Amino acid sequence: MKYSTLVGVYERLEATTKRLEKTSILSEFLKSADELDRVMLLVQGRVFPNWDTSELGMAAKLLVKAISLATGASLDKIDSLWKETGDLGTVAAELTKNKSQATLFSQPSPKSLG
């Protein structure tokens, strides 16, 4: 499965406040999802299962620097948007929505979630 498919589900979930609609969106998605174990972790906002003590090791300041490097936005601008939205993912999406190069590769990765 392409990660963009999961992103589409996230966007549909974010677009509604109706609990039953969210349940329906997730239900339909999970019926067709490959690699259900990985997909369930991502749907829960996790990368590793609860029993796994692995960490990504990404501090918020490192993410801010990475967003700055990728978008060309100043650290101050990113911090300001972060305070406004409360979510670095939203800040990154906002700063990259008008970028002409959205991906590094035009062909699907051989890995399922790649």
Phi and psi restraints in degrees (range 20) as a CNS / XPLOR table:
assign (resid 1 and name C) (resid 2 and name N)
       (resid 2 and name CA) (resid 2 and name C) 1.0 -81.3 20.0 2
assign (resid 2 and name N) (resid 2 and name CA)
       (resid 2 and name C) (resid 3 and name N) 1.0 142.1 20.0 2
assign (resid 2 and name C) (resid 3 and name N)
       (resid 3 and name CA) (resid 3 and name C) 1.0 -61.6 20.0 2
assign (resid 3 and name N) (resid 3 and name CA)
       (resid 3 and name C) (resid 4 and name N) 1.0 -30.3 20.0 2
assign (resid 3 and name C) (resid 4 and name N)
       (resid 4 and name CA) (resid 4 and name C) 1.0 -61.6 20.0 2
assign (resid 4 and name N) (resid 4 and name CA)
       (resid 4 and name C) (resid 5 and name N) 1.0 -28.4 20.0 2
assign (resid 4 and name C) (resid 5 and name N)
       (resid 5 and name CA) (resid 5 and name C) 1.0 -64.4 20.0 2
assign (resid 5 and name N) (resid 5 and name CA)
       (resid 5 and name C) (resid 6 and name N) 1.0 -45.0 20.0 2
assign (resid 5 and name C) (resid 6 and name N)
       (resid 6 and name CA) (resid 6 and name C) 1.0 -65.3 20.0 2
assign (resid 6 and name N) (resid 6 and name CA)
       (resid 6 and name C) (resid 7 and name N) 1.0 -38.4 20.0 2
assign (resid 6 and name C) (resid 7 and name N)
       (resid 7 and name CA) (resid 7 and name C) 1.0 -61.2 20.0 2
assign (resid 7 and name N) (resid 7 and name CA)
       (resid 7 and name C) (resid 8 and name N) 1.0 -39.5 20.0 2
assign (resid 7 and name C) (resid 8 and name N)
       (resid 8 and name CA) (resid 8 and name C) 1.0 -60.4 20.0 2
assign (resid 8 and name N) (resid 8 and name CA)
       (resid 8 and name C) (resid 9 and name N) 1.0 -39.2 20.0 2
assign (resid 8 and name C) (resid 9 and name N)
       (resid 9 and name CA) (resid 9 and name C) 1.0 -65.7 20.0 2
assign (resid 9 and name N) (resid 9 and name CA)
       (resid 9 and name C) (resid 10 and name N) 1.0 -45.1 20.0 2
assign (resid 9 and name C) (resid 10 and name N)
       (resid 10 and name CA) (resid 10 and name C) 1.0 -56.5 20.0 2
assign (resid 10 and name N) (resid 10 and name CA)
       (resid 10 and name C) (resid 11 and name N) 1.0 -44.1 20.0 2
assign (resid 10 and name C) (resid 11 and name N)
       (resid 11 and name CA) (resid 11 and name C) 1.0 -64.8 20.0 2
assign (resid 11 and name N) (resid 11 and name CA)
       (resid 11 and name C) (resid 12 and name N) 1.0 -41.2 20.0 2
assign (resid 11 and name C) (resid 12 and name N)
       (resid 12 and name CA) (resid 12 and name C) 1.0 -64.9 20.0 2
assign (resid 12 and name N) (resid 12 and name CA)
       (resid 12 and name C) (resid 13 and name N) 1.0 -39.1 20.0 2
assign (resid 12 and name C) (resid 13 and name N)
       (resid 13 and name CA) (resid 13 and name C) 1.0 -65.1 20.0 2
assign (resid 13 and name N) (resid 13 and name CA)
       (resid 13 and name C) (resid 14 and name N) 1.0 -40.5 20.0 2
assign (resid 13 and name C) (resid 14 and name N)
       (resid 14 and name CA) (resid 14 and name C) 1.0 -67.7 20.0 2
assign (resid 14 and name N) (resid 14 and name CA)
       (resid 14 and name C) (resid 15 and name N) 1.0 -28.0 20.0 2
assign (resid 14 and name C) (resid 15 and name N)
       (resid 15 and name CA) (resid 15 and name C) 1.0 -78.2 20.0 2
assign (resid 15 and name N) (resid 15 and name CA)
       (resid 15 and name C) (resid 16 and name N) 1.0 -8.6 20.0 2
assign (resid 15 and name C) (resid 16 and name N)
       (resid 16 and name CA) (resid 16 and name C) 1.0 -126.5 20.0 2
assign (resid 16 and name N) (resid 16 and name CA)
       (resid 16 and name C) (resid 17 and name N) 1.0 150.6 20.0 2
assign (resid 16 and name C) (resid 17 and name N)
       (resid 17 and name CA) (resid 17 and name C) 1.0 -107.2 20.0 2
assign (resid 17 and name N) (resid 17 and name CA)
       (resid 17 and name C) (resid 18 and name N) 1.0 -3.9 20.0 2
assign (resid 17 and name C) (resid 18 and name N)
       (resid 18 and name CA) (resid 18 and name C) 1.0 -79.5 20.0 2
assign (resid 18 and name N) (resid 18 and name CA)
       (resid 18 and name C) (resid 19 and name N) 1.0 121.0 20.0 2
assign (resid 18 and name C) (resid 19 and name N)
       (resid 19 and name CA) (resid 19 and name C) 1.0 -61.7 20.0 2
assign (resid 19 and name N) (resid 19 and name CA)
       (resid 19 and name C) (resid 20 and name N) 1.0 -45.0 20.0 2
assign (resid 19 and name C) (resid 20 and name N)
       (resid 20 and name CA) (resid 20 and name C) 1.0 -65.2 20.0 2
assign (resid 20 and name N) (resid 20 and name CA)
       (resid 20 and name C) (resid 21 and name N) 1.0 -35.7 20.0 2
assign (resid 20 and name C) (resid 21 and name N)
       (resid 21 and name CA) (resid 21 and name C) 1.0 -66.8 20.0 2
assign (resid 21 and name N) (resid 21 and name CA)
       (resid 21 and name C) (resid 22 and name N) 1.0 -40.9 20.0 2
assign (resid 21 and name C) (resid 22 and name N)
       (resid 22 and name CA) (resid 22 and name C) 1.0 -62.1 20.0 2
assign (resid 22 and name N) (resid 22 and name CA)
       (resid 22 and name C) (resid 23 and name N) 1.0 -42.6 20.0 2
assign (resid 22 and name C) (resid 23 and name N)
       (resid 23 and name CA) (resid 23 and name C) 1.0 -61.0 20.0 2
assign (resid 23 and name N) (resid 23 and name CA)
       (resid 23 and name C) (resid 24 and name N) 1.0 -42.3 20.0 2
assign (resid 23 and name C) (resid 24 and name N)
       (resid 24 and name CA) (resid 24 and name C) 1.0 -64.3 20.0 2
assign (resid 24 and name N) (resid 24 and name CA)
       (resid 24 and name C) (resid 25 and name N) 1.0 -44.4 20.0 2
assign (resid 24 and name C) (resid 25 and name N)
       (resid 25 and name CA) (resid 25 and name C) 1.0 -59.6 20.0 2
assign (resid 25 and name N) (resid 25 and name CA)
       (resid 25 and name C) (resid 26 and name N) 1.0 -48.5 20.0 2
assign (resid 25 and name C) (resid 26 and name N)
       (resid 26 and name CA) (resid 26 and name C) 1.0 -65.2 20.0 2
assign (resid 26 and name N) (resid 26 and name CA)
       (resid 26 and name C) (resid 27 and name N) 1.0 -41.7 20.0 2
assign (resid 26 and name C) (resid 27 and name N)
       (resid 27 and name CA) (resid 27 and name C) 1.0 -59.6 20.0 2
assign (resid 27 and name N) (resid 27 and name CA)
       (resid 27 and name C) (resid 28 and name N) 1.0 -48.9 20.0 2
assign (resid 27 and name C) (resid 28 and name N)
       (resid 28 and name CA) (resid 28 and name C) 1.0 -63.9 20.0 2
assign (resid 28 and name N) (resid 28 and name CA)
       (resid 28 and name C) (resid 29 and name N) 1.0 -39.8 20.0 2
assign (resid 28 and name C) (resid 29 and name N)
       (resid 29 and name CA) (resid 29 and name C) 1.0 -64.9 20.0 2
assign (resid 29 and name N) (resid 29 and name CA)
       (resid 29 and name C) (resid 30 and name N) 1.0 -46.7 20.0 2
assign (resid 29 and name C) (resid 30 and name N)
       (resid 30 and name CA) (resid 30 and name C) 1.0 -67.6 20.0 2
assign (resid 30 and name N) (resid 30 and name CA)
       (resid 30 and name C) (resid 31 and name N) 1.0 -26.9 20.0 2
assign (resid 30 and name C) (resid 31 and name N)
       (resid 31 and name CA) (resid 31 and name C) 1.0 -63.1 20.0 2
assign (resid 31 and name N) (resid 31 and name CA)
       (resid 31 and name C) (resid 32 and name N) 1.0 -30.2 20.0 2
assign (resid 31 and name C) (resid 32 and name N)
       (resid 32 and name CA) (resid 32 and name C) 1.0 -107.8 20.0 2
assign (resid 32 and name N) (resid 32 and name CA)
       (resid 32 and name C) (resid 33 and name N) 1.0 1.8 20.0 2
assign (resid 32 and name C) (resid 33 and name N)
       (resid 33 and name CA) (resid 33 and name C) 1.0 -77.0 20.0 2
assign (resid 33 and name N) (resid 33 and name CA)
       (resid 33 and name C) (resid 34 and name N) 1.0 136.9 20.0 2
assign (resid 33 and name C) (resid 34 and name N)
       (resid 34 and name CA) (resid 34 and name C) 1.0 -88.5 20.0 2
assign (resid 34 and name N) (resid 34 and name CA)
       (resid 34 and name C) (resid 35 and name N) 1.0 163.4 20.0 2
assign (resid 34 and name C) (resid 35 and name N)
       (resid 35 and name CA) (resid 35 and name C) 1.0 47.7 20.0 2
assign (resid 35 and name N) (resid 35 and name CA)
       (resid 35 and name C) (resid 36 and name N) 1.0 57.1 20.0 2
assign (resid 35 and name C) (resid 36 and name N)
       (resid 36 and name CA) (resid 36 and name C) 1.0 -56.8 20.0 2
assign (resid 36 and name N) (resid 36 and name CA)
       (resid 36 and name C) (resid 37 and name N) 1.0 -34.0 20.0 2
assign (resid 36 and name C) (resid 37 and name N)
       (resid 37 and name CA) (resid 37 and name C) 1.0 -61.8 20.0 2
assign (resid 37 and name N) (resid 37 and name CA)
       (resid 37 and name C) (resid 38 and name N) 1.0 -43.5 20.0 2
assign (resid 37 and name C) (resid 38 and name N)
       (resid 38 and name CA) (resid 38 and name C) 1.0 -71.8 20.0 2
assign (resid 38 and name N) (resid 38 and name CA)
       (resid 38 and name C) (resid 39 and name N) 1.0 -41.7 20.0 2
assign (resid 38 and name C) (resid 39 and name N)
       (resid 39 and name CA) (resid 39 and name C) 1.0 -62.1 20.0 2
assign (resid 39 and name N) (resid 39 and name CA)
       (resid 39 and name C) (resid 40 and name N) 1.0 -41.2 20.0 2
assign (resid 39 and name C) (resid 40 and name N)
       (resid 40 and name CA) (resid 40 and name C) 1.0 -62.4 20.0 2
assign (resid 40 and name N) (resid 40 and name CA)
       (resid 40 and name C) (resid 41 and name N) 1.0 -38.4 20.0 2
assign (resid 40 and name C) (resid 41 and name N)
       (resid 41 and name CA) (resid 41 and name C) 1.0 -62.1 20.0 2
assign (resid 41 and name N) (resid 41 and name CA)
       (resid 41 and name C) (resid 42 and name N) 1.0 -45.9 20.0 2
assign (resid 41 and name C) (resid 42 and name N)
       (resid 42 and name CA) (resid 42 and name C) 1.0 -65.8 20.0 2
assign (resid 42 and name N) (resid 42 and name CA)
       (resid 42 and name C) (resid 43 and name N) 1.0 -38.1 20.0 2
assign (resid 42 and name C) (resid 43 and name N)
       (resid 43 and name CA) (resid 43 and name C) 1.0 -63.4 20.0 2
assign (resid 43 and name N) (resid 43 and name CA)
       (resid 43 and name C) (resid 44 and name N) 1.0 -32.6 20.0 2
assign (resid 43 and name C) (resid 44 and name N)
       (resid 44 and name CA) (resid 44 and name C) 1.0 -81.4 20.0 2
assign (resid 44 and name N) (resid 44 and name CA)
       (resid 44 and name C) (resid 45 and name N) 1.0 -1.6 20.0 2
assign (resid 44 and name C) (resid 45 and name N)
       (resid 45 and name CA) (resid 45 and name C) 1.0 78.8 20.0 2
assign (resid 45 and name N) (resid 45 and name CA)
       (resid 45 and name C) (resid 46 and name N) 1.0 24.1 20.0 2
assign (resid 45 and name C) (resid 46 and name N)
       (resid 46 and name CA) (resid 46 and name C) 1.0 -119.3 20.0 2
assign (resid 46 and name N) (resid 46 and name CA)
       (resid 46 and name C) (resid 47 and name N) 1.0 160.0 20.0 2
assign (resid 46 and name C) (resid 47 and name N)
       (resid 47 and name CA) (resid 47 and name C) 1.0 -110.8 20.0 2
assign (resid 47 and name N) (resid 47 and name CA)
       (resid 47 and name C) (resid 48 and name N) 1.0 -33.9 20.0 2
assign (resid 47 and name C) (resid 48 and name N)
       (resid 48 and name CA) (resid 48 and name C) 1.0 -118.3 20.0 2
assign (resid 48 and name N) (resid 48 and name CA)
       (resid 48 and name C) (resid 49 and name N) 1.0 151.5 20.0 2
assign (resid 48 and name C) (resid 49 and name N)
       (resid 49 and name CA) (resid 49 and name C) 1.0 -65.1 20.0 2
assign (resid 49 and name N) (resid 49 and name CA)
       (resid 49 and name C) (resid 50 and name N) 1.0 161.2 20.0 2
assign (resid 49 and name C) (resid 50 and name N)
       (resid 50 and name CA) (resid 50 and name C) 1.0 -55.5 20.0 2
assign (resid 50 and name N) (resid 50 and name CA)
       (resid 50 and name C) (resid 51 and name N) 1.0 -36.9 20.0 2
assign (resid 50 and name C) (resid 51 and name N)
       (resid 51 and name CA) (resid 51 and name C) 1.0 -76.6 20.0 2
assign (resid 51 and name N) (resid 51 and name CA)
       (resid 51 and name C) (resid 52 and name N) 1.0 -15.4 20.0 2
assign (resid 51 and name C) (resid 52 and name N)
       (resid 52 and name CA) (resid 52 and name C) 1.0 -86.0 20.0 2
assign (resid 52 and name N) (resid 52 and name CA)
       (resid 52 and name C) (resid 53 and name N) 1.0 125.6 20.0 2
assign (resid 52 and name C) (resid 53 and name N)
       (resid 53 and name CA) (resid 53 and name C) 1.0 -90.4 20.0 2
assign (resid 53 and name N) (resid 53 and name CA)
       (resid 53 and name C) (resid 54 and name N) 1.0 7.3 20.0 2
assign (resid 53 and name C) (resid 54 and name N)
       (resid 54 and name CA) (resid 54 and name C) 1.0 -63.5 20.0 2
assign (resid 54 and name N) (resid 54 and name CA)
       (resid 54 and name C) (resid 55 and name N) 1.0 147.9 20.0 2
assign (resid 54 and name C) (resid 55 and name N)
       (resid 55 and name CA) (resid 55 and name C) 1.0 -130.7 20.0 2
assign (resid 55 and name N) (resid 55 and name CA)
       (resid 55 and name C) (resid 56 and name N) 1.0 151.3 20.0 2
assign (resid 55 and name C) (resid 56 and name N)
       (resid 56 and name CA) (resid 56 and name C) 1.0 -76.3 20.0 2
assign (resid 56 and name N) (resid 56 and name CA)
       (resid 56 and name C) (resid 57 and name N) 1.0 -28.0 20.0 2
assign (resid 56 and name C) (resid 57 and name N)
       (resid 57 and name CA) (resid 57 and name C) 1.0 72.8 20.0 2
assign (resid 57 and name N) (resid 57 and name CA)
       (resid 57 and name C) (resid 58 and name N) 1.0 30.1 20.0 2
assign (resid 57 and name C) (resid 58 and name N)
       (resid 58 and name CA) (resid 58 and name C) 1.0 -105.8 20.0 2
assign (resid 58 and name N) (resid 58 and name CA)
       (resid 58 and name C) (resid 59 and name N) 1.0 107.2 20.0 2
assign (resid 58 and name C) (resid 59 and name N)
       (resid 59 and name CA) (resid 59 and name C) 1.0 -77.8 20.0 2
assign (resid 59 and name N) (resid 59 and name CA)
       (resid 59 and name C) (resid 60 and name N) 1.0 154.0 20.0 2
assign (resid 59 and name C) (resid 60 and name N)
       (resid 60 and name CA) (resid 60 and name C) 1.0 -57.8 20.0 2
assign (resid 60 and name N) (resid 60 and name CA)
       (resid 60 and name C) (resid 61 and name N) 1.0 -40.4 20.0 2
assign (resid 60 and name C) (resid 61 and name N)
       (resid 61 and name CA) (resid 61 and name C) 1.0 -64.8 20.0 2
assign (resid 61 and name N) (resid 61 and name CA)
       (resid 61 and name C) (resid 62 and name N) 1.0 -33.8 20.0 2
assign (resid 61 and name C) (resid 62 and name N)
       (resid 62 and name CA) (resid 62 and name C) 1.0 -67.9 20.0 2
assign (resid 62 and name N) (resid 62 and name CA)
       (resid 62 and name C) (resid 63 and name N) 1.0 -38.6 20.0 2
assign (resid 62 and name C) (resid 63 and name N)
       (resid 63 and name CA) (resid 63 and name C) 1.0 -65.1 20.0 2
assign (resid 63 and name N) (resid 63 and name CA)
       (resid 63 and name C) (resid 64 and name N) 1.0 -40.0 20.0 2
assign (resid 63 and name C) (resid 64 and name N)
       (resid 64 and name CA) (resid 64 and name C) 1.0 -61.4 20.0 2
assign (resid 64 and name N) (resid 64 and name CA)
       (resid 64 and name C) (resid 65 and name N) 1.0 -43.3 20.0 2
assign (resid 64 and name C) (resid 65 and name N)
       (resid 65 and name CA) (resid 65 and name C) 1.0 -64.4 20.0 2
assign (resid 65 and name N) (resid 65 and name CA)
       (resid 65 and name C) (resid 66 and name N) 1.0 -40.0 20.0 2
assign (resid 65 and name C) (resid 66 and name N)
       (resid 66 and name CA) (resid 66 and name C) 1.0 -65.1 20.0 2
assign (resid 66 and name N) (resid 66 and name CA)
       (resid 66 and name C) (resid 67 and name N) 1.0 -41.0 20.0 2
assign (resid 66 and name C) (resid 67 and name N)
       (resid 67 and name CA) (resid 67 and name C) 1.0 -64.0 20.0 2
assign (resid 67 and name N) (resid 67 and name CA)
       (resid 67 and name C) (resid 68 and name N) 1.0 -40.7 20.0 2
assign (resid 67 and name C) (resid 68 and name N)
       (resid 68 and name CA) (resid 68 and name C) 1.0 -61.8 20.0 2
assign (resid 68 and name N) (resid 68 and name CA)
       (resid 68 and name C) (resid 69 and name N) 1.0 -45.0 20.0 2
assign (resid 68 and name C) (resid 69 and name N)
       (resid 69 and name CA) (resid 69 and name C) 1.0 -64.5 20.0 2
assign (resid 69 and name N) (resid 69 and name CA)
       (resid 69 and name C) (resid 70 and name N) 1.0 -40.7 20.0 2
assign (resid 69 and name C) (resid 70 and name N)
       (resid 70 and name CA) (resid 70 and name C) 1.0 -73.8 20.0 2
assign (resid 70 and name N) (resid 70 and name CA)
       (resid 70 and name C) (resid 71 and name N) 1.0 -31.3 20.0 2
assign (resid 70 and name C) (resid 71 and name N)
       (resid 71 and name CA) (resid 71 and name C) 1.0 -106.1 20.0 2
assign (resid 71 and name N) (resid 71 and name CA)
       (resid 71 and name C) (resid 72 and name N) 1.0 -20.6 20.0 2
assign (resid 71 and name C) (resid 72 and name N)
       (resid 72 and name CA) (resid 72 and name C) 1.0 83.2 20.0 2
assign (resid 72 and name N) (resid 72 and name CA)
       (resid 72 and name C) (resid 73 and name N) 1.0 2.7 20.0 2
assign (resid 72 and name C) (resid 73 and name N)
       (resid 73 and name CA) (resid 73 and name C) 1.0 -77.0 20.0 2
assign (resid 73 and name N) (resid 73 and name CA)
       (resid 73 and name C) (resid 74 and name N) 1.0 149.1 20.0 2
assign (resid 73 and name C) (resid 74 and name N)
       (resid 74 and name CA) (resid 74 and name C) 1.0 -72.4 20.0 2
assign (resid 74 and name N) (resid 74 and name CA)
       (resid 74 and name C) (resid 75 and name N) 1.0 156.2 20.0 2
assign (resid 74 and name C) (resid 75 and name N)
       (resid 75 and name CA) (resid 75 and name C) 1.0 -60.2 20.0 2
assign (resid 75 and name N) (resid 75 and name CA)
       (resid 75 and name C) (resid 76 and name N) 1.0 -38.3 20.0 2
assign (resid 75 and name C) (resid 76 and name N)
       (resid 76 and name CA) (resid 76 and name C) 1.0 -63.3 20.0 2
assign (resid 76 and name N) (resid 76 and name CA)
       (resid 76 and name C) (resid 77 and name N) 1.0 -42.1 20.0 2
assign (resid 76 and name C) (resid 77 and name N)
       (resid 77 and name CA) (resid 77 and name C) 1.0 -64.0 20.0 2
assign (resid 77 and name N) (resid 77 and name CA)
       (resid 77 and name C) (resid 78 and name N) 1.0 -42.9 20.0 2
assign (resid 77 and name C) (resid 78 and name N)
       (resid 78 and name CA) (resid 78 and name C) 1.0 -64.1 20.0 2
assign (resid 78 and name N) (resid 78 and name CA)
       (resid 78 and name C) (resid 79 and name N) 1.0 -45.0 20.0 2
assign (resid 78 and name C) (resid 79 and name N)
       (resid 79 and name CA) (resid 79 and name C) 1.0 -59.4 20.0 2
assign (resid 79 and name N) (resid 79 and name CA)
       (resid 79 and name C) (resid 80 and name N) 1.0 -41.9 20.0 2
assign (resid 79 and name C) (resid 80 and name N)
       (resid 80 and name CA) (resid 80 and name C) 1.0 -63.0 20.0 2
assign (resid 80 and name N) (resid 80 and name CA)
       (resid 80 and name C) (resid 81 and name N) 1.0 -46.8 20.0 2
assign (resid 80 and name C) (resid 81 and name N)
       (resid 81 and name CA) (resid 81 and name C) 1.0 -64.9 20.0 2
assign (resid 81 and name N) (resid 81 and name CA)
       (resid 81 and name C) (resid 82 and name N) 1.0 -36.0 20.0 2
assign (resid 81 and name C) (resid 82 and name N)
       (resid 82 and name CA) (resid 82 and name C) 1.0 -64.1 20.0 2
assign (resid 82 and name N) (resid 82 and name CA)
       (resid 82 and name C) (resid 83 and name N) 1.0 -43.5 20.0 2
assign (resid 82 and name C) (resid 83 and name N)
       (resid 83 and name CA) (resid 83 and name C) 1.0 -63.9 20.0 2
assign (resid 83 and name N) (resid 83 and name CA)
       (resid 83 and name C) (resid 84 and name N) 1.0 -35.9 20.0 2
assign (resid 83 and name C) (resid 84 and name N)
       (resid 84 and name CA) (resid 84 and name C) 1.0 -70.1 20.0 2
assign (resid 84 and name N) (resid 84 and name CA)
       (resid 84 and name C) (resid 85 and name N) 1.0 -44.0 20.0 2
assign (resid 84 and name C) (resid 85 and name N)
       (resid 85 and name CA) (resid 85 and name C) 1.0 -95.4 20.0 2
assign (resid 85 and name N) (resid 85 and name CA)
       (resid 85 and name C) (resid 86 and name N) 1.0 -29.7 20.0 2
assign (resid 85 and name C) (resid 86 and name N)
       (resid 86 and name CA) (resid 86 and name C) 1.0 80.1 20.0 2
assign (resid 86 and name N) (resid 86 and name CA)
       (resid 86 and name C) (resid 87 and name N) 1.0 7.7 20.0 2
assign (resid 86 and name C) (resid 87 and name N)
       (resid 87 and name CA) (resid 87 and name C) 1.0 -145.2 20.0 2
assign (resid 87 and name N) (resid 87 and name CA)
       (resid 87 and name C) (resid 88 and name N) 1.0 119.7 20.0 2
assign (resid 87 and name C) (resid 88 and name N)
       (resid 88 and name CA) (resid 88 and name C) 1.0 -66.6 20.0 2
assign (resid 88 and name N) (resid 88 and name CA)
       (resid 88 and name C) (resid 89 and name N) 1.0 -30.9 20.0 2
assign (resid 88 and name C) (resid 89 and name N)
       (resid 89 and name CA) (resid 89 and name C) 1.0 -62.5 20.0 2
assign (resid 89 and name N) (resid 89 and name CA)
       (resid 89 and name C) (resid 90 and name N) 1.0 -41.9 20.0 2
assign (resid 89 and name C) (resid 90 and name N)
       (resid 90 and name CA) (resid 90 and name C) 1.0 -65.1 20.0 2
assign (resid 90 and name N) (resid 90 and name CA)
       (resid 90 and name C) (resid 91 and name N) 1.0 -40.1 20.0 2
assign (resid 90 and name C) (resid 91 and name N)
       (resid 91 and name CA) (resid 91 and name C) 1.0 -62.0 20.0 2
assign (resid 91 and name N) (resid 91 and name CA)
       (resid 91 and name C) (resid 92 and name N) 1.0 -47.4 20.0 2
assign (resid 91 and name C) (resid 92 and name N)
       (resid 92 and name CA) (resid 92 and name C) 1.0 -61.5 20.0 2
assign (resid 92 and name N) (resid 92 and name CA)
       (resid 92 and name C) (resid 93 and name N) 1.0 -42.8 20.0 2
assign (resid 92 and name C) (resid 93 and name N)
       (resid 93 and name CA) (resid 93 and name C) 1.0 -62.5 20.0 2
assign (resid 93 and name N) (resid 93 and name CA)
       (resid 93 and name C) (resid 94 and name N) 1.0 -43.0 20.0 2
assign (resid 93 and name C) (resid 94 and name N)
       (resid 94 and name CA) (resid 94 and name C) 1.0 -63.3 20.0 2
assign (resid 94 and name N) (resid 94 and name CA)
       (resid 94 and name C) (resid 95 and name N) 1.0 -43.0 20.0 2
assign (resid 94 and name C) (resid 95 and name N)
       (resid 95 and name CA) (resid 95 and name C) 1.0 -75.4 20.0 2
assign (resid 95 and name N) (resid 95 and name CA)
       (resid 95 and name C) (resid 96 and name N) 1.0 -19.0 20.0 2
assign (resid 95 and name C) (resid 96 and name N)
       (resid 96 and name CA) (resid 96 and name C) 1.0 -106.9 20.0 2
assign (resid 96 and name N) (resid 96 and name CA)
       (resid 96 and name C) (resid 97 and name N) 1.0 -1.9 20.0 2
assign (resid 96 and name C) (resid 97 and name N)
       (resid 97 and name CA) (resid 97 and name C) 1.0 -64.1 20.0 2
assign (resid 97 and name N) (resid 97 and name CA)
       (resid 97 and name C) (resid 98 and name N) 1.0 -25.5 20.0 2
assign (resid 97 and name C) (resid 98 and name N)
       (resid 98 and name CA) (resid 98 and name C) 1.0 -104.4 20.0 2
assign (resid 98 and name N) (resid 98 and name CA)
       (resid 98 and name C) (resid 99 and name N) 1.0 9.8 20.0 2
assign (resid 98 and name C) (resid 99 and name N)
       (resid 99 and name CA) (resid 99 and name C) 1.0 -72.2 20.0 2
assign (resid 99 and name N) (resid 99 and name CA)
       (resid 99 and name C) (resid 100 and name N) 1.0 141.7 20.0 2
assign (resid 99 and name C) (resid 100 and name N)
       (resid 100 and name CA) (resid 100 and name C) 1.0 -78.6 20.0 2
assign (resid 100 and name N) (resid 100 and name CA)
       (resid 100 and name C) (resid 101 and name N) 1.0 -29.7 20.0 2
assign (resid 100 and name C) (resid 101 and name N)
       (resid 101 and name CA) (resid 101 and name C) 1.0 -103.7 20.0 2
assign (resid 101 and name N) (resid 101 and name CA)
       (resid 101 and name C) (resid 102 and name N) 1.0 105.6 20.0 2
assign (resid 101 and name C) (resid 102 and name N)
       (resid 102 and name CA) (resid 102 and name C) 1.0 -91.6 20.0 2
assign (resid 102 and name N) (resid 102 and name CA)
       (resid 102 and name C) (resid 103 and name N) 1.0 -24.4 20.0 2
assign (resid 102 and name C) (resid 103 and name N)
       (resid 103 and name CA) (resid 103 and name C) 1.0 -136.9 20.0 2
assign (resid 103 and name N) (resid 103 and name CA)
       (resid 103 and name C) (resid 104 and name N) 1.0 162.8 20.0 2
assign (resid 103 and name C) (resid 104 and name N)
       (resid 104 and name CA) (resid 104 and name C) 1.0 -87.4 20.0 2
assign (resid 104 and name N) (resid 104 and name CA)
       (resid 104 and name C) (resid 105 and name N) 1.0 -26.5 20.0 2
assign (resid 104 and name C) (resid 105 and name N)
       (resid 105 and name CA) (resid 105 and name C) 1.0 -127.1 20.0 2
assign (resid 105 and name N) (resid 105 and name CA)
       (resid 105 and name C) (resid 106 and name N) 1.0 145.0 20.0 2
assign (resid 105 and name C) (resid 106 and name N)
       (resid 106 and name CA) (resid 106 and name C) 1.0 -96.3 20.0 2
assign (resid 106 and name N) (resid 106 and name CA)
       (resid 106 and name C) (resid 107 and name N) 1.0 -13.1 20.0 2
assign (resid 106 and name C) (resid 107 and name N)
       (resid 107 and name CA) (resid 107 and name C) 1.0 -104.0 20.0 2
assign (resid 107 and name N) (resid 107 and name CA)
       (resid 107 and name C) (resid 108 and name N) 1.0 147.9 20.0 2
assign (resid 107 and name C) (resid 108 and name N)
       (resid 108 and name CA) (resid 108 and name C) 1.0 -60.9 20.0 2
assign (resid 108 and name N) (resid 108 and name CA)
       (resid 108 and name C) (resid 109 and name N) 1.0 144.9 20.0 2
assign (resid 108 and name C) (resid 109 and name N)
       (resid 109 and name CA) (resid 109 and name C) 1.0 -70.5 20.0 2
assign (resid 109 and name N) (resid 109 and name CA)
       (resid 109 and name C) (resid 110 and name N) 1.0 150.7 20.0 2
assign (resid 109 and name C) (resid 110 and name N)
       (resid 110 and name CA) (resid 110 and name C) 1.0 -67.9 20.0 2
assign (resid 110 and name N) (resid 110 and name CA)
       (resid 110 and name C) (resid 111 and name N) 1.0 -19.5 20.0 2
assign (resid 110 and name C) (resid 111 and name N)
       (resid 111 and name CA) (resid 111 and name C) 1.0 -80.3 20.0 2
assign (resid 111 and name N) (resid 111 and name CA)
       (resid 111 and name C) (resid 112 and name N) 1.0 147.1 20.0 2
assign (resid 111 and name C) (resid 112 and name N)
       (resid 112 and name CA) (resid 112 and name C) 1.0 -61.5 20.0 2
assign (resid 112 and name N) (resid 112 and name CA)
       (resid 112 and name C) (resid 113 and name N) 1.0 -44.3 20.0 2
assign (resid 112 and name C) (resid 113 and name N)
       (resid 113 and name CA) (resid 113 and name C) 1.0 -96.4 20.0 2
assign (resid 113 and name N) (resid 113 and name CA)
       (resid 113 and name C) (resid 114 and name N) 1.0 7.5 20.0 2
